[in-house]
């Protein structure tokens, strides 16, 4: 696979729209030590770049957030050769300033998940990756710069609170998340971002705002079906904006892949276990991550 392969993770709507713009399309069914990814990975060409698209929730949005095989997804993209990934995902807003239909170029996370495989290195040894800046600042800047040249509303930063789900927040939880400094609430960014860092992948996330979380009460007489239609319309608007942004990033002359980026060296000082104590079979199984 080409060294310039860029991974894209998103939902069915984004994938369908993106697929229509790709040429030389081929699906790859990848096996990993962590099982199969959510779906076969679609690889194609857009402009001068090769793109690998992965549908996070699988065909027909079958997988709930807790069931998404995050480790298999990231490992499969790395195995294909993707060392830069732009991810997208739907969120609720925790602040008045970020409105439904808009985009947020996420810069920080608060991880509340607890059911998911959140490391590749269980049983391998003690591996501690730096997560002070949990997304690639280089790719984030490229995305932010691109937003200035297209007609969309995108916020240049935001803290994403990732909850386990599948239920939504209580109002008390939503108010707590605001008090913590959260700007967004969602269910899919973690452990995806952590695993990308362990895989030495440059990772960035574009959040698609669907609605205000429940800290902001709806009008008392608003019908549930009306609310649902509004949320779906907001998601469609955000998806269209995200597609416009991702396409502009991918067709630009900016280089998304850089082997000198700190993200690409995240394991240099992370392995604390003596190399002689690490099983050779484990080294072989995970060698893709160290490439």
VOKOL-664590 format. One record per residue (C-alpha): x, y, z; residue number from 1; residue in three letters. Coordinates in nm, 4 decimals. Layout:
N
@X:X, Y:Y, Z:Z, seq:NUM, type:ALA
...
# end
This chain:
291
@X:0.0000, Y:0.0000, Z:0.0000, seq:1, type:UNK
@X:0.1178, Y:0.3546, Z:-0.0779, seq:2, type:UNK
@X:0.3108, Y:0.5476, Z:0.1857, seq:3, type:UNK
@X:0.0813, Y:0.8489, Z:0.1318, seq:4, type:UNK
@X:-0.2339, Y:0.6602, Z:0.2343, seq:5, type:UNK
@X:-0.4645, Y:0.8740, Z:0.4531, seq:6, type:UNK
@X:-0.7268, Y:0.7050, Z:0.6708, seq:7, type:UNK
@X:-1.0773, Y:0.8458, Z:0.7113, seq:8, type:UNK
@X:-1.3093, Y:0.7159, Z:0.9850, seq:9, type:UNK
@X:-1.6741, Y:0.8129, Z:0.9818, seq:10, type:UNK
@X:-2.0353, Y:0.7124, Z:0.9495, seq:11, type:UNK
@X:-2.2331, Y:0.5666, Z:0.6606, seq:12, type:UNK
@X:-2.3518, Y:0.9036, Z:0.5268, seq:13, type:UNK
@X:-2.0028, Y:1.0445, Z:0.5028, seq:14, type:UNK
@X:-1.8709, Y:0.7220, Z:0.3539, seq:15, type:UNK
@X:-2.1388, Y:0.7057, Z:0.0832, seq:16, type:UNK
@X:-2.0798, Y:1.0671, Z:-0.0157, seq:17, type:UNK
@X:-1.7016, Y:1.0287, Z:-0.0131, seq:18, type:UNK
@X:-1.7137, Y:0.7054, Z:-0.2122, seq:19, type:UNK
@X:-1.8866, Y:0.8838, Z:-0.4999, seq:20, type:UNK
@X:-1.5831, Y:1.1099, Z:-0.5344, seq:21, type:UNK
@X:-1.3163, Y:0.8356, Z:-0.5270, seq:22, type:UNK
@X:-1.1631, Y:0.6572, Z:-0.8241, seq:23, type:UNK
@X:-0.9843, Y:0.3200, Z:-0.8437, seq:24, type:UNK
@X:-1.1954, Y:0.1921, Z:-0.5549, seq:25, type:UNK
@X:-1.1132, Y:-0.1407, Z:-0.3905, seq:26, type:UNK
@X:-1.2319, Y:-0.3018, Z:-0.0655, seq:27, type:UNK
@X:-0.9823, Y:-0.4662, Z:0.1719, seq:28, type:UNK
@X:-1.0926, Y:-0.7309, Z:0.4218, seq:29, type:UNK
@X:-0.8238, Y:-0.7082, Z:0.6912, seq:30, type:UNK
@X:-0.7480, Y:-0.9554, Z:0.9704, seq:31, type:UNK
@X:-0.5831, Y:-0.8260, Z:1.2882, seq:32, type:UNK
@X:-0.4732, Y:-0.9768, Z:1.6221, seq:33, type:UNK
@X:-0.7757, Y:-0.7957, Z:1.7679, seq:34, type:UNK
@X:-1.0323, Y:-0.9407, Z:1.5313, seq:35, type:UNK
@X:-1.1874, Y:-0.7880, Z:1.2231, seq:36, type:UNK
@X:-1.2543, Y:-0.4152, Z:1.1900, seq:37, type:UNK
@X:-1.6079, Y:-0.2769, Z:1.1776, seq:38, type:UNK
@X:-1.6230, Y:-0.3249, Z:0.8014, seq:39, type:UNK
@X:-1.4083, Y:-0.3874, Z:0.4966, seq:40, type:UNK
@X:-1.1886, Y:-0.0830, Z:0.4327, seq:41, type:UNK
@X:-1.2527, Y:0.1042, Z:0.1104, seq:42, type:UNK
@X:-0.9392, Y:0.2345, Z:-0.0600, seq:43, type:UNK
@X:-0.9511, Y:0.4775, Z:-0.3499, seq:44, type:UNK
@X:-0.7944, Y:0.7894, Z:-0.4979, seq:45, type:UNK
@X:-0.9041, Y:1.1503, Z:-0.4460, seq:46, type:UNK
@X:-0.6920, Y:1.4081, Z:-0.6229, seq:47, type:UNK
@X:-0.3302, Y:1.3121, Z:-0.5610, seq:48, type:UNK
@X:-0.3956, Y:1.1208, Z:-0.2400, seq:49, type:UNK
@X:-0.4916, Y:0.7631, Z:-0.1648, seq:50, type:UNK
@X:-0.7748, Y:0.7372, Z:0.0866, seq:51, type:UNK
@X:-0.8746, Y:0.4470, Z:0.3127, seq:52, type:UNK
@X:-1.2303, Y:0.4889, Z:0.4441, seq:53, type:UNK
@X:-1.3545, Y:0.2858, Z:0.7420, seq:54, type:UNK
@X:-1.7205, Y:0.2865, Z:0.8449, seq:55, type:UNK
@X:-1.6925, Y:0.2946, Z:1.2261, seq:56, type:UNK
@X:-2.0352, Y:0.1458, Z:1.2996, seq:57, type:UNK
@X:-2.0327, Y:-0.1120, Z:1.0210, seq:58, type:UNK
@X:-2.2760, Y:-0.1738, Z:0.7391, seq:59, type:UNK
@X:-2.6174, Y:-0.0342, Z:0.8254, seq:60, type:UNK
@X:-2.4906, Y:0.1256, Z:1.1492, seq:61, type:UNK
@X:-2.5111, Y:-0.2122, Z:1.3215, seq:62, type:UNK
@X:-2.2531, Y:-0.1560, Z:1.5962, seq:63, type:UNK
@X:-2.3283, Y:0.0515, Z:1.9045, seq:64, type:UNK
@X:-2.0376, Y:0.2628, Z:2.0380, seq:65, type:UNK
@X:-1.9482, Y:0.0033, Z:2.3037, seq:66, type:UNK
@X:-1.9407, Y:-0.2692, Z:2.0363, seq:67, type:UNK
@X:-1.7137, Y:-0.0895, Z:1.7883, seq:68, type:UNK
@X:-1.3856, Y:-0.2882, Z:1.7571, seq:69, type:UNK
@X:-1.1658, Y:0.0192, Z:1.7999, seq:70, type:UNK
@X:-0.8412, Y:-0.1767, Z:1.8360, seq:71, type:UNK
@X:-0.9078, Y:-0.3783, Z:1.5201, seq:72, type:UNK
@X:-1.0057, Y:-0.0617, Z:1.3307, seq:73, type:UNK
@X:-0.6878, Y:0.1304, Z:1.4100, seq:74, type:UNK
@X:-0.4639, Y:-0.1757, Z:1.3680, seq:75, type:UNK
@X:-0.6202, Y:-0.2515, Z:1.0276, seq:76, type:UNK
@X:-0.5644, Y:0.1036, Z:0.9023, seq:77, type:UNK
@X:-0.2013, Y:0.0930, Z:1.0188, seq:78, type:UNK
@X:-0.1542, Y:-0.2499, Z:0.8598, seq:79, type:UNK
@X:-0.2790, Y:-0.1080, Z:0.5287, seq:80, type:UNK
@X:-0.0237, Y:0.1697, Z:0.5558, seq:81, type:UNK
@X:-0.2230, Y:0.4654, Z:0.6899, seq:82, type:UNK
@X:-0.0112, Y:0.6767, Z:0.9241, seq:83, type:UNK
@X:-0.2437, Y:0.9801, Z:0.9141, seq:84, type:UNK
@X:-0.6122, Y:0.9525, Z:1.0061, seq:85, type:UNK
@X:-0.8907, Y:1.2102, Z:0.9994, seq:86, type:UNK
@X:-1.1881, Y:1.0921, Z:1.2027, seq:87, type:UNK
@X:-1.5398, Y:1.2319, Z:1.2280, seq:88, type:UNK
@X:-1.8287, Y:1.1682, Z:1.4651, seq:89, type:UNK
@X:-2.1636, Y:1.3036, Z:1.5816, seq:90, type:UNK
@X:-2.1790, Y:1.4908, Z:1.9141, seq:91, type:UNK
@X:-2.4063, Y:1.6997, Z:2.1313, seq:92, type:UNK
@X:-2.3101, Y:2.0526, Z:2.2304, seq:93, type:UNK
@X:-2.2419, Y:2.1421, Z:2.5931, seq:94, type:UNK
@X:-2.2125, Y:2.5145, Z:2.5309, seq:95, type:UNK
@X:-2.4368, Y:2.7823, Z:2.3846, seq:96, type:UNK
@X:-2.1627, Y:2.9055, Z:2.1515, seq:97, type:UNK
@X:-2.1426, Y:2.5769, Z:1.9562, seq:98, type:UNK
@X:-2.4667, Y:2.5368, Z:1.7632, seq:99, type:UNK
@X:-2.6223, Y:2.2334, Z:1.5905, seq:100, type:UNK
@X:-2.5062, Y:2.1865, Z:1.2319, seq:101, type:UNK
@X:-2.1619, Y:2.3304, Z:1.3031, seq:102, type:UNK
@X:-1.8240, Y:2.1547, Z:1.3157, seq:103, type:UNK
@X:-1.5579, Y:2.1478, Z:1.5864, seq:104, type:UNK
@X:-1.1896, Y:2.0664, Z:1.5298, seq:105, type:UNK
@X:-1.1378, Y:1.8845, Z:1.8611, seq:106, type:UNK
@X:-0.8205, Y:1.9465, Z:2.0606, seq:107, type:UNK
@X:-0.8855, Y:1.7736, Z:2.3973, seq:108, type:UNK
@X:-1.0728, Y:1.4762, Z:2.5446, seq:109, type:UNK
@X:-1.2157, Y:1.3613, Z:2.8751, seq:110, type:UNK
@X:-1.2474, Y:0.9814, Z:2.8650, seq:111, type:UNK
@X:-1.5381, Y:0.8285, Z:3.0606, seq:112, type:UNK
@X:-1.5476, Y:0.4946, Z:2.8767, seq:113, type:UNK
@X:-1.4925, Y:0.1745, Z:3.0750, seq:114, type:UNK
@X:-1.6024, Y:-0.1300, Z:2.8676, seq:115, type:UNK
@X:-1.3666, Y:-0.0999, Z:2.5718, seq:116, type:UNK
@X:-1.0249, Y:-0.2370, Z:2.4813, seq:117, type:UNK
@X:-0.8174, Y:0.0795, Z:2.5219, seq:118, type:UNK
@X:-0.4634, Y:-0.0469, Z:2.4547, seq:119, type:UNK
@X:-0.2828, Y:-0.2786, Z:2.2159, seq:120, type:UNK
@X:-0.0323, Y:-0.3743, Z:2.4828, seq:121, type:UNK
@X:-0.2260, Y:-0.5757, Z:2.7404, seq:122, type:UNK
@X:0.0033, Y:-0.8674, Z:2.8340, seq:123, type:UNK
@X:0.2859, Y:-0.7258, Z:2.6214, seq:124, type:UNK
@X:0.4464, Y:-0.5089, Z:2.8874, seq:125, type:UNK
@X:0.4268, Y:-0.1621, Z:3.0399, seq:126, type:UNK
@X:0.3717, Y:0.0895, Z:2.7599, seq:127, type:UNK
@X:0.2869, Y:0.4499, Z:2.8499, seq:128, type:UNK
@X:0.2228, Y:0.6902, Z:2.5622, seq:129, type:UNK
@X:0.2249, Y:1.0669, Z:2.6091, seq:130, type:UNK
@X:-0.1290, Y:1.2102, Z:2.5706, seq:131, type:UNK
@X:-0.0866, Y:1.5746, Z:2.6751, seq:132, type:UNK
@X:-0.1875, Y:1.6806, Z:2.3242, seq:133, type:UNK
@X:-0.4152, Y:1.3892, Z:2.2246, seq:134, type:UNK
@X:-0.4563, Y:1.4877, Z:1.8594, seq:135, type:UNK
@X:-0.1967, Y:1.5693, Z:1.5948, seq:136, type:UNK
@X:-0.1355, Y:1.9434, Z:1.6155, seq:137, type:UNK
@X:0.0127, Y:1.9475, Z:1.2648, seq:138, type:UNK
@X:-0.2956, Y:1.7978, Z:1.0960, seq:139, type:UNK
@X:-0.5258, Y:2.0019, Z:1.3211, seq:140, type:UNK
@X:-0.3622, Y:2.3186, Z:1.1909, seq:141, type:UNK
@X:-0.4036, Y:2.2041, Z:0.8308, seq:142, type:UNK
@X:-0.7747, Y:2.1435, Z:0.8904, seq:143, type:UNK
@X:-0.8219, Y:2.4772, Z:1.0706, seq:144, type:UNK
@X:-0.6380, Y:2.6632, Z:0.7934, seq:145, type:UNK
@X:-0.8615, Y:2.4945, Z:0.5368, seq:146, type:UNK
@X:-1.1820, Y:2.6069, Z:0.7137, seq:147, type:UNK
@X:-1.0830, Y:2.9680, Z:0.6451, seq:148, type:UNK
@X:-1.1155, Y:2.9151, Z:0.2710, seq:149, type:UNK
@X:-1.4541, Y:2.7399, Z:0.2518, seq:150, type:UNK
@X:-1.8037, Y:2.8511, Z:0.3497, seq:151, type:UNK
@X:-1.8686, Y:2.6511, Z:0.6673, seq:152, type:UNK
@X:-1.8928, Y:2.7261, Z:1.0390, seq:153, type:UNK
@X:-1.6166, Y:2.5404, Z:1.2241, seq:154, type:UNK
@X:-1.4820, Y:2.6026, Z:1.5738, seq:155, type:UNK
@X:-1.1005, Y:2.5695, Z:1.5963, seq:156, type:UNK
@X:-1.0996, Y:2.3870, Z:1.9293, seq:157, type:UNK
@X:-1.3200, Y:2.2035, Z:2.1776, seq:158, type:UNK
@X:-1.3019, Y:1.9512, Z:2.4600, seq:159, type:UNK
@X:-1.4857, Y:1.6265, Z:2.3814, seq:160, type:UNK
@X:-1.6281, Y:1.4270, Z:2.6744, seq:161, type:UNK
@X:-1.6548, Y:1.0639, Z:2.5645, seq:162, type:UNK
@X:-1.9131, Y:0.8626, Z:2.7595, seq:163, type:UNK
@X:-1.9741, Y:0.4887, Z:2.7416, seq:164, type:UNK
@X:-2.3408, Y:0.4920, Z:2.6406, seq:165, type:UNK
@X:-2.5455, Y:0.3621, Z:2.4759, seq:166, type:UNK
@X:-2.7876, Y:0.5688, Z:2.6858, seq:167, type:UNK
@X:-2.7621, Y:0.9463, Z:2.6682, seq:168, type:UNK
@X:-2.6720, Y:1.1643, Z:2.9674, seq:169, type:UNK
@X:-2.8989, Y:1.2554, Z:3.2538, seq:170, type:UNK
@X:-2.9419, Y:1.6305, Z:3.3025, seq:171, type:UNK
@X:-2.7270, Y:1.6120, Z:3.6178, seq:172, type:UNK
@X:-2.4492, Y:1.4432, Z:3.4175, seq:173, type:UNK
@X:-2.4814, Y:1.6972, Z:3.1383, seq:174, type:UNK
@X:-2.4472, Y:1.9857, Z:3.3849, seq:175, type:UNK
@X:-2.1465, Y:1.8102, Z:3.5416, seq:176, type:UNK
@X:-1.9789, Y:1.7737, Z:3.2013, seq:177, type:UNK
@X:-2.0234, Y:2.1480, Z:3.1479, seq:178, type:UNK
@X:-1.8726, Y:2.2184, Z:3.4899, seq:179, type:UNK
@X:-1.5728, Y:2.0014, Z:3.3950, seq:180, type:UNK
@X:-1.5057, Y:2.2282, Z:3.0980, seq:181, type:UNK
@X:-1.6511, Y:1.9990, Z:2.8323, seq:182, type:UNK
@X:-1.7683, Y:2.1555, Z:2.5069, seq:183, type:UNK
@X:-1.9005, Y:1.8397, Z:2.3397, seq:184, type:UNK
@X:-2.0436, Y:1.5053, Z:2.4447, seq:185, type:UNK
@X:-2.0146, Y:1.1902, Z:2.2339, seq:186, type:UNK
@X:-1.9562, Y:0.8148, Z:2.2480, seq:187, type:UNK
@X:-1.6991, Y:0.7300, Z:1.9796, seq:188, type:UNK
@X:-1.3749, Y:0.9300, Z:2.0118, seq:189, type:UNK
@X:-1.2305, Y:0.7092, Z:2.2834, seq:190, type:UNK
@X:-1.0367, Y:0.4870, Z:2.2897, seq:191, type:UNK
@X:-0.9923, Y:0.5591, Z:1.9178, seq:192, type:UNK
@X:-0.7601, Y:0.8560, Z:1.9768, seq:193, type:UNK
@X:-0.5562, Y:0.6683, Z:2.2386, seq:194, type:UNK
@X:-0.5109, Y:0.3675, Z:2.0120, seq:195, type:UNK
@X:-0.4062, Y:0.5905, Z:1.7227, seq:196, type:UNK
@X:-0.1340, Y:0.7363, Z:1.9439, seq:197, type:UNK
@X:-0.0184, Y:0.3845, Z:2.0409, seq:198, type:UNK
@X:-0.0095, Y:0.2968, Z:1.6698, seq:199, type:UNK
@X:0.2104, Y:0.6023, Z:1.5997, seq:200, type:UNK
@X:-0.0587, Y:0.7487, Z:1.3756, seq:201, type:UNK
@X:-0.1221, Y:1.1212, Z:1.3285, seq:202, type:UNK
@X:-0.4872, Y:1.1522, Z:1.4355, seq:203, type:UNK
@X:-0.7337, Y:1.4418, Z:1.4096, seq:204, type:UNK
@X:-1.1067, Y:1.4577, Z:1.4819, seq:205, type:UNK
@X:-1.3836, Y:1.6676, Z:1.3286, seq:206, type:UNK
@X:-1.6951, Y:1.6661, Z:1.5484, seq:207, type:UNK
@X:-2.0388, Y:1.7030, Z:1.3867, seq:208, type:UNK
@X:-2.2809, Y:1.8823, Z:1.6184, seq:209, type:UNK
@X:-2.6334, Y:1.7344, Z:1.6035, seq:210, type:UNK
@X:-2.8062, Y:1.9089, Z:1.8924, seq:211, type:UNK
@X:-2.7636, Y:2.0682, Z:2.2324, seq:212, type:UNK
@X:-2.7206, Y:1.8094, Z:2.5072, seq:213, type:UNK
@X:-2.9938, Y:1.7877, Z:2.7710, seq:214, type:UNK
@X:-2.8435, Y:2.0615, Z:2.9939, seq:215, type:UNK
@X:-3.0426, Y:2.2940, Z:2.7655, seq:216, type:UNK
@X:-3.4131, Y:2.2058, Z:2.7998, seq:217, type:UNK
@X:-3.6294, Y:2.1862, Z:2.4890, seq:218, type:UNK
@X:-3.9430, Y:2.3927, Z:2.4620, seq:219, type:UNK
@X:-4.2142, Y:2.2194, Z:2.6618, seq:220, type:UNK
@X:-4.4604, Y:2.1805, Z:2.3732, seq:221, type:UNK
@X:-4.2109, Y:2.0496, Z:2.1185, seq:222, type:UNK
@X:-4.3106, Y:1.7019, Z:1.9992, seq:223, type:UNK
@X:-4.0556, Y:1.4202, Z:2.0068, seq:224, type:UNK
@X:-4.0940, Y:1.3538, Z:1.6339, seq:225, type:UNK
@X:-4.0273, Y:1.7207, Z:1.5640, seq:226, type:UNK
@X:-3.7122, Y:1.7075, Z:1.7749, seq:227, type:UNK
@X:-3.5952, Y:1.3952, Z:1.5932, seq:228, type:UNK
@X:-3.6465, Y:1.5592, Z:1.2551, seq:229, type:UNK
@X:-3.4455, Y:1.8609, Z:1.3733, seq:230, type:UNK
@X:-3.1600, Y:1.6403, Z:1.4951, seq:231, type:UNK
@X:-3.1518, Y:1.4443, Z:1.1670, seq:232, type:UNK
@X:-3.1533, Y:1.7692, Z:0.9685, seq:233, type:UNK
@X:-2.8700, Y:1.9086, Z:1.1837, seq:234, type:UNK
@X:-2.6685, Y:1.5913, Z:1.1341, seq:235, type:UNK
@X:-2.7197, Y:1.6107, Z:0.7574, seq:236, type:UNK
@X:-2.6062, Y:1.9742, Z:0.7553, seq:237, type:UNK
@X:-2.2997, Y:1.8897, Z:0.9654, seq:238, type:UNK
@X:-2.2219, Y:1.5850, Z:0.7478, seq:239, type:UNK
@X:-2.2373, Y:1.7965, Z:0.4306, seq:240, type:UNK
@X:-2.0091, Y:2.0555, Z:0.5905, seq:241, type:UNK
@X:-1.7698, Y:1.7836, Z:0.7082, seq:242, type:UNK
@X:-1.7571, Y:1.6293, Z:0.3617, seq:243, type:UNK
@X:-1.6815, Y:1.9708, Z:0.2103, seq:244, type:UNK
@X:-1.4035, Y:2.0241, Z:0.4648, seq:245, type:UNK
@X:-1.2475, Y:1.6791, Z:0.4306, seq:246, type:UNK
@X:-1.2566, Y:1.7005, Z:0.0524, seq:247, type:UNK
@X:-1.0852, Y:2.0414, Z:0.0641, seq:248, type:UNK
@X:-0.8167, Y:1.9043, Z:0.2966, seq:249, type:UNK
@X:-0.7562, Y:1.5956, Z:0.0850, seq:250, type:UNK
@X:-0.7400, Y:1.7823, Z:-0.2467, seq:251, type:UNK
@X:-0.5085, Y:2.0540, Z:-0.1140, seq:252, type:UNK
@X:-0.1343, Y:2.0518, Z:-0.1668, seq:253, type:UNK
@X:-0.0747, Y:2.0203, Z:0.2099, seq:254, type:UNK
@X:0.1130, Y:1.7071, Z:0.3128, seq:255, type:UNK
@X:-0.0854, Y:1.5093, Z:0.5700, seq:256, type:UNK
@X:0.1779, Y:1.2375, Z:0.6063, seq:257, type:UNK
@X:0.5004, Y:1.3326, Z:0.7837, seq:258, type:UNK
@X:0.7411, Y:1.0826, Z:0.9348, seq:259, type:UNK
@X:0.9078, Y:1.3632, Z:1.1332, seq:260, type:UNK
@X:0.5866, Y:1.4443, Z:1.3234, seq:261, type:UNK
@X:0.6077, Y:1.3673, Z:1.7000, seq:262, type:UNK
@X:0.2987, Y:1.1442, Z:1.6641, seq:263, type:UNK
@X:0.5059, Y:0.9130, Z:1.4449, seq:264, type:UNK
@X:0.7561, Y:0.8635, Z:1.7278, seq:265, type:UNK
@X:0.5121, Y:0.8127, Z:2.0147, seq:266, type:UNK
@X:0.6564, Y:0.4718, Z:2.1125, seq:267, type:UNK
@X:1.0198, Y:0.5873, Z:2.1267, seq:268, type:UNK
@X:1.0139, Y:0.6372, Z:2.5056, seq:269, type:UNK
@X:0.6847, Y:0.4624, Z:2.5829, seq:270, type:UNK
@X:0.7995, Y:0.1001, Z:2.6373, seq:271, type:UNK
@X:0.9166, Y:0.0697, Z:2.9970, seq:272, type:UNK
@X:0.9483, Y:-0.3095, Z:3.0092, seq:273, type:UNK
@X:1.2961, Y:-0.4538, Z:2.9550, seq:274, type:UNK
@X:1.3116, Y:-0.5754, Z:2.5940, seq:275, type:UNK
@X:1.4431, Y:-0.9151, Z:2.7093, seq:276, type:UNK
@X:1.1232, Y:-0.9645, Z:2.9095, seq:277, type:UNK
@X:0.8912, Y:-0.9126, Z:2.6110, seq:278, type:UNK
@X:0.7757, Y:-1.2307, Z:2.4426, seq:279, type:UNK
@X:0.9034, Y:-1.2688, Z:2.0854, seq:280, type:UNK
@X:0.5610, Y:-1.3792, Z:1.9663, seq:281, type:UNK
@X:0.4091, Y:-1.0600, Z:2.1078, seq:282, type:UNK
@X:0.6739, Y:-0.8524, Z:1.9329, seq:283, type:UNK
@X:0.5939, Y:-1.0226, Z:1.6051, seq:284, type:UNK
@X:0.2177, Y:-0.9824, Z:1.6553, seq:285, type:UNK
@X:0.2451, Y:-0.6077, Z:1.7153, seq:286, type:UNK
@X:0.5365, Y:-0.5191, Z:1.4891, seq:287, type:UNK
@X:0.2996, Y:-0.3239, Z:1.2587, seq:288, type:UNK
@X:0.2581, Y:-0.0661, Z:1.5367, seq:289, type:UNK
@X:0.6324, Y:-0.0036, Z:1.5571, seq:290, type:UNK
@X:0.6831, Y:0.0452, Z:1.1825, seq:291, type:UNK
# end
